[in-house]
Amino acid sequence: MSDKRLLYRNIAIWEMNRLTDETLNCEIGTGTMSSEEDSVENLSFSAKCNGNNGNNEQFRKQMEIQRLRNQAQALQKDIKEKLTDELNTLFEQFITDVEQYERLEEQNQNYVFKRSISTSRKKNGELPDKVFLPRRSVLTELFEISHIKTIYHMFVAILIVFCLNTFVYDIVHEGRINLNFEMMQWALGKKSKVMELWVMMQLSTLVIVYPMFYYWANNRPAGPAKWIDYVVLSFYIAFMLAFLVLPVNYIMENALPPASTVIIACEQLRLIMKMHSFVRENIPRVLNFNNKKDDDSPTDEVMCPDFSKYLYFLFVPTLIYRDDYPRTKTIRWNYVVTNFGQVIGCLFFIYYIFMRFCVPYFHNFNQEHVTPELLVMTVFGCMLPGTLVLFIGFFAILHSWFNAFAEMLRFADRMFYKDWWNSTSFSNYYRTWNVVVHDWLYTYVYKDVCRVIGRGNKPAAMACVFVFSAIFHEYVLVLCFNFFYPVLLVMFAGAGFGFMFLTDKGVSRSWNVFLWVALFTGTGLLMCLYSMEWYARINCPVNTDNIFDKLIPRSWTCNFEAMENNLKSP
């Protein structure tokens, strides 16, 4: 409190005490002065008391006014402090963005700025479009901080320790170092079949999709929908269905191992999303061009993009098509080699995690694994290795692999993910974990659903996005394991969707702790349950020789007596 305000307070207290004393004296004096000799003095004293009573009432009014004035001043102070904090935050964010762009320009001098054809928000009130800007990945920025770089070095040290542990184990038990990596070779086996299918998928996107769209764009008559529109649409839908079914048949016929199957399934979905983006972004251009041509109005637009733009888009690490992207001036080949080296290191890291924490626990699947006690202990035992696999897979694909291809293709927008580890809500986690896929789901699922059902029904649109994403995540796992065990589907579309609303208003950092606990628990459950089912199908005898064997979890219906008899028989 200031000296001036303290002085005012003391004066007010003194004045209140004085008036209170005089008021009491008036009441006492009025009751005691009753003799005739003191009548003149009594009248004089009464007049003085009446005057003091008026002053007392006036003082009360002044005190009330002062109280209101103090409240207004306190409110004014609070508002000023809040506004100052908000302005400081905005200004600091602005300075940070400016420094980021300055640092990019000073360090690399490597960006070519091209204005994107999309804007941040459309004038007609529609949802905003994706905007591409030259920017580096979050971890690339953080690795410039020595403390964060040390965490990276710690993971490298852990990988070295894993290698040494394996070497010592081989020397002690086998007398030599075993470097054949049998499980890795098996999981990534049949490379010739994988390359054959991958080349066929790539060629189909080049020699079917683009020529078909180019023919339709240049031969479509102006005006409303014609028969050629429906024919081309039917052909496009049939091609997409064939693109989904034929690779699955190829995988089943050739019995591709799990890791090779994951590569094919992810490439299949990637190409489907890219083809849809190319067609979806260019159909309005063709219709708009035909309308302008019908109106005889001049236009400089091109109906169908050049084949080179389509080819570039097929390999650039984004799922949203644009004619132009921000580009870098040069290619840093040492950066490319470093990122590919990190991918190889992460591959060995995951291999050692499975060999040390997964295979020893589950390869001898028996009746004890399905008891509640051991199941709970196994889930908790899988939490740490499962979360490590999550970290390493994220770093290998979303950071190293994408940055390597972005550098080779001079793609300047490296925002493939955001700081999802700081999220205090699951909604923010889903938006920032994988920005590449999120942008596609937002642009071609969420926005289109909102156009159909209205922007006011956002929960329904979000539910459609979650169901769509969960189905295709489960699709990859079904192809990989060759059985249907919808653990991820239930967790993703069920608990994950519910947690999004539970933590939607979370601003406290304690919600970040809750998110991490949920991630640890979820990865532990996934690693435990899928490993149990995988080894149950290896050790347990087949129950039914039909499609239901793929749908019914064998870890739940295993005939342990028959399994033990098979193990005892020579």
Solvent accessible surface area in square Angstrom, and as a share of the most:
residue,aa,sasa,rsa
1,M,158,0.71
2,S,67,0.43
3,D,121,0.63
4,K,132,0.56
5,R,126,0.46
6,L,81,0.40
7,L,101,0.50
8,Y,122,0.46
9,R,132,0.48
10,N,77,0.40
11,I,93,0.47
12,A,26,0.20
13,I,82,0.42
14,W,155,0.54
15,E,39,0.17
16,M,90,0.40
17,N,82,0.42
18,R,87,0.32
19,L,9,0.04
20,T,68,0.39
21,D,80,0.41
22,E,39,0.17
23,T,31,0.18
24,L,93,0.46
25,N,80,0.41
26,C,9,0.05
27,E,115,0.52
28,I,113,0.57
29,G,8,0.08
30,T,87,0.50
31,G,62,0.60
32,T,96,0.56
33,M,51,0.23
34,S,104,0.67
35,S,54,0.35
36,E,156,0.70
37,E,148,0.66
38,D,55,0.29
39,S,51,0.33
40,V,120,0.69
41,E,101,0.45
42,N,39,0.20
43,L,129,0.64
44,S,71,0.46
45,F,50,0.21
46,S,34,0.22
47,A,65,0.51
48,K,124,0.53
49,C,6,0.04
50,N,100,0.51
51,G,39,0.38
52,N,18,0.09
53,N,72,0.37
54,G,42,0.40
55,N,80,0.41
56,N,22,0.11
57,E,86,0.38
58,Q,101,0.45
59,F,27,0.11
60,R,134,0.49
61,K,123,0.52
62,Q,95,0.42
63,M,66,0.29
64,E,77,0.35
65,I,93,0.47
66,Q,69,0.31
67,R,109,0.40
68,L,94,0.47
69,R,113,0.41
70,N,67,0.34
71,Q,97,0.43
72,A,60,0.46
73,Q,73,0.33
74,A,55,0.43
75,L,109,0.54
76,Q,97,0.43
77,K,128,0.54
78,D,68,0.35
79,I,84,0.43
80,K,116,0.49
81,E,87,0.39
82,K,139,0.59
83,L,103,0.51
84,T,69,0.40
85,D,88,0.45
86,E,106,0.48
87,L,117,0.58
88,N,74,0.38
89,T,84,0.49
90,L,118,0.59
91,F,126,0.52
92,E,111,0.50
93,Q,103,0.46
94,F,123,0.51
95,I,64,0.32
96,T,74,0.43
97,D,52,0.27
98,V,53,0.31
99,E,87,0.39
100,Q,37,0.17
101,Y,83,0.32
102,E,90,0.40
103,R,78,0.29
104,L,4,0.02
105,E,102,0.46
106,E,128,0.58
107,Q,93,0.41
108,N,35,0.18
109,Q,105,0.47
110,N,7,0.04
111,Y,21,0.08
112,V,49,0.28
113,F,133,0.55
114,K,92,0.39
115,R,222,0.81
116,S,18,0.12
117,I,113,0.57
118,S,17,0.11
119,T,77,0.45
120,S,80,0.52
121,R,136,0.50
122,K,70,0.29
123,K,211,0.89
124,N,110,0.57
125,G,39,0.38
126,E,55,0.25
127,L,19,0.10
128,P,37,0.24
129,D,31,0.16
130,K,29,0.12
131,V,41,0.23
132,F,6,0.02
133,L,71,0.35
134,P,6,0.04
135,R,45,0.17
136,R,19,0.07
137,S,0,0.00
138,V,29,0.16
139,L,22,0.11
140,T,25,0.15
141,E,34,0.15
142,L,47,0.24
143,F,41,0.17
144,E,87,0.39
145,I,83,0.42
146,S,79,0.51
147,H,142,0.64
148,I,50,0.26
149,K,68,0.29
150,T,71,0.41
151,I,84,0.43
152,Y,49,0.19
153,H,96,0.43
154,M,110,0.49
155,F,64,0.27
156,V,61,0.35
157,A,51,0.39
158,I,67,0.34
159,L,32,0.16
160,I,93,0.47
161,V,94,0.54
162,F,28,0.11
163,C,31,0.18
164,L,99,0.49
165,N,75,0.38
166,T,20,0.12
167,F,56,0.23
168,V,88,0.51
169,Y,108,0.41
170,D,11,0.06
171,I,89,0.45
172,V,107,0.62
173,H,121,0.54
174,E,93,0.42
175,G,62,0.60
176,R,141,0.51
177,I,74,0.38
178,N,38,0.19
179,L,107,0.53
180,N,56,0.29
181,F,42,0.17
182,E,113,0.51
183,M,63,0.28
184,M,27,0.12
185,Q,110,0.49
186,W,132,0.46
187,A,20,0.15
188,L,43,0.21
189,G,13,0.13
190,K,97,0.41
191,K,127,0.54
192,S,86,0.56
193,K,77,0.33
194,V,14,0.08
195,M,106,0.47
196,E,84,0.38
197,L,7,0.04
198,W,69,0.24
199,V,62,0.36
200,M,92,0.41
201,M,7,0.03
202,Q,10,0.04
203,L,90,0.45
204,S,21,0.14
205,T,0,0.00
206,L,35,0.17
207,V,95,0.55
208,I,59,0.30
209,V,0,0.00
210,Y,21,0.08
211,P,60,0.38
212,M,27,0.12
213,F,7,0.03
214,Y,109,0.41
215,Y,129,0.49
216,W,17,0.06
217,A,1,0.00
218,N,69,0.35
219,N,74,0.38
220,R,12,0.04
221,P,63,0.40
222,A,29,0.23
223,G,21,0.20
224,P,106,0.67
225,A,61,0.47
226,K,66,0.28
227,W,184,0.65
228,I,14,0.07
229,D,22,0.12
230,Y,133,0.51
231,V,84,0.48
232,V,25,0.15
233,L,97,0.48
234,S,69,0.44
235,F,108,0.45
236,Y,26,0.10
237,I,88,0.45
238,A,57,0.44
239,F,23,0.10
240,M,24,0.11
241,L,104,0.52
242,A,40,0.31
243,F,11,0.05
244,L,50,0.25
245,V,81,0.47
246,L,113,0.56
247,P,6,0.04
248,V,33,0.19
249,N,68,0.35
250,Y,34,0.13
251,I,6,0.03
252,M,92,0.41
253,E,144,0.65
254,N,31,0.16
255,A,72,0.56
256,L,15,0.07
257,P,12,0.08
258,P,22,0.14
259,A,29,0.22
260,S,2,0.01
261,T,0,0.00
262,V,48,0.28
263,I,80,0.41
264,I,0,0.00
265,A,0,0.00
266,C,64,0.38
267,E,32,0.14
268,Q,1,0.00
269,L,22,0.11
270,R,56,0.20
271,L,0,0.00
272,I,27,0.13
273,M,33,0.15
274,K,3,0.01
275,M,0,0.00
276,H,56,0.25
277,S,0,0.00
278,F,0,0.00
279,V,15,0.09
280,R,70,0.25
281,E,53,0.24
282,N,1,0.01
283,I,61,0.31
284,P,67,0.42
285,R,46,0.17
286,V,0,0.00
287,L,66,0.33
288,N,58,0.30
289,F,36,0.15
290,N,0,0.00
291,N,77,0.40
292,K,63,0.27
293,K,99,0.42
294,D,91,0.47
295,D,102,0.53
296,D,129,0.67
297,S,46,0.29
298,P,133,0.84
299,T,44,0.25
300,D,148,0.76
301,E,71,0.32
302,V,95,0.55
303,M,26,0.12
304,C,7,0.04
305,P,5,0.03
306,D,84,0.43
307,F,85,0.35
308,S,74,0.48
309,K,64,0.27
310,Y,0,0.00
311,L,69,0.34
312,Y,42,0.16
313,F,1,0.00
314,L,0,0.00
315,F,71,0.30
316,V,1,0.00
317,P,13,0.08
318,T,10,0.06
319,L,8,0.04
320,I,1,0.00
321,Y,3,0.01
322,R,9,0.03
323,D,30,0.16
324,D,57,0.29
325,Y,8,0.03
326,P,1,0.01
327,R,57,0.21
328,T,2,0.01
329,K,113,0.48
330,T,80,0.46
331,I,51,0.26
332,R,79,0.29
333,W,147,0.52
334,N,115,0.59
335,Y,44,0.17
336,V,5,0.03
337,V,105,0.60
338,T,76,0.44
339,N,3,0.02
340,F,56,0.23
341,G,40,0.38
342,Q,30,0.13
343,V,30,0.17
344,I,99,0.50
345,G,21,0.20
346,C,13,0.08
347,L,78,0.39
348,F,59,0.24
349,F,10,0.04
350,I,41,0.21
351,Y,28,0.11
352,Y,5,0.02
353,I,0,0.00
354,F,68,0.29
355,M,54,0.24
356,R,61,0.22
357,F,70,0.29
358,C,6,0.03
359,V,26,0.15
360,P,72,0.45
361,Y,133,0.51
362,F,0,0.00
363,H,77,0.34
364,N,94,0.48
365,F,4,0.02
366,N,54,0.28
367,Q,104,0.46
368,E,116,0.52
369,H,20,0.09
370,V,55,0.32
371,T,51,0.29
372,P,95,0.60
373,E,127,0.57
374,L,66,0.33
375,L,54,0.27
376,V,80,0.46
377,M,133,0.59
378,T,17,0.10
379,V,13,0.08
380,F,127,0.53
381,G,48,0.47
382,C,4,0.02
383,M,28,0.12
384,L,111,0.55
385,P,4,0.02
386,G,7,0.07
387,T,2,0.01
388,L,27,0.14
389,V,36,0.21
390,L,40,0.20
391,F,58,0.24
392,I,6,0.03
393,G,19,0.18
394,F,14,0.06
395,F,28,0.12
396,A,9,0.07
397,I,97,0.49
398,L,10,0.05
399,H,7,0.03
400,S,0,0.00
401,W,104,0.36
402,F,37,0.15
403,N,1,0.01
404,A,0,0.00
405,F,54,0.22
406,A,0,0.00
407,E,0,0.00
408,M,53,0.24
409,L,44,0.22
410,R,72,0.26
411,F,3,0.01
412,A,0,0.00
413,D,6,0.03
414,R,6,0.02
415,M,31,0.14
416,F,4,0.02
417,Y,0,0.00
418,K,85,0.36
419,D,57,0.30
420,W,4,0.01
421,W,53,0.19
422,N,68,0.35
423,S,2,0.01
424,T,22,0.13
425,S,10,0.07
426,F,10,0.04
427,S,9,0.06
428,N,45,0.23
429,Y,17,0.07
430,Y,46,0.17
431,R,116,0.42
432,T,9,0.05
433,W,57,0.20
434,N,33,0.17
435,V,7,0.04
436,V,16,0.09
437,V,43,0.25
438,H,50,0.22
439,D,19,0.10
440,W,13,0.05
441,L,18,0.09
442,Y,48,0.18
443,T,13,0.08
444,Y,13,0.05
445,V,17,0.10
446,Y,29,0.11
447,K,6,0.03
448,D,34,0.17
449,V,29,0.17
450,C,4,0.03
451,R,116,0.42
452,V,126,0.72
453,I,75,0.38
454,G,30,0.29
455,R,102,0.37
456,G,82,0.79
457,N,69,0.35
458,K,91,0.39
459,P,71,0.45
460,A,35,0.27
461,A,0,0.00
462,M,48,0.22
463,A,34,0.26
464,C,58,0.35
465,V,24,0.14
466,F,17,0.07
467,V,75,0.43
468,F,72,0.30
469,S,11,0.07
470,A,0,0.00
471,I,93,0.47
472,F,55,0.23
473,H,80,0.36
474,E,8,0.03
475,Y,46,0.17
476,V,20,0.12
477,L,39,0.19
478,V,43,0.24
479,L,10,0.05
480,C,18,0.11
481,F,44,0.18
482,N,69,0.36
483,F,5,0.02
484,F,67,0.28
485,Y,10,0.04
486,P,37,0.23
487,V,19,0.11
488,L,28,0.14
489,L,49,0.24
490,V,98,0.56
491,M,47,0.21
492,F,42,0.17
493,A,33,0.25
494,G,39,0.37
495,A,51,0.39
496,G,6,0.06
497,F,43,0.18
498,G,37,0.36
499,F,64,0.27
500,M,8,0.03
501,F,93,0.39
502,L,102,0.51
503,T,1,0.01
504,D,72,0.37
505,K,175,0.74
506,G,9,0.09
507,V,134,0.77
508,S,57,0.37
509,R,134,0.49
510,S,70,0.45
511,W,79,0.28
512,N,18,0.09
513,V,95,0.55
514,F,67,0.28
515,L,1,0.00
516,W,49,0.17
517,V,87,0.50
518,A,22,0.17
519,L,19,0.10
520,F,65,0.27
521,T,49,0.29
522,G,10,0.10
523,T,18,0.10
524,G,0,0.00
525,L,57,0.29
526,L,41,0.20
527,M,18,0.08
528,C,0,0.00
529,L,36,0.18
530,Y,16,0.06
531,S,12,0.07
532,M,9,0.04
533,E,0,0.00
534,W,59,0.21
535,Y,25,0.10
536,A,0,0.00
537,R,39,0.14
538,I,104,0.53
539,N,42,0.22
540,C,6,0.04
541,P,35,0.22
542,V,91,0.53
543,N,72,0.37
544,T,54,0.31
545,D,145,0.75
546,N,81,0.42
547,I,111,0.56
548,F,116,0.48
549,D,18,0.09
550,K,74,0.31
551,L,81,0.40
552,I,77,0.39
553,P,17,0.11
554,R,14,0.05
555,S,5,0.03
556,W,186,0.65
557,T,63,0.37
558,C,14,0.08
559,N,75,0.38
560,F,29,0.12
561,E,133,0.60
562,A,30,0.23
563,M,5,0.02
564,E,83,0.37
565,N,92,0.47
566,N,89,0.46
567,L,134,0.67
568,K,163,0.69
569,S,64,0.41
570,P,180,1.13
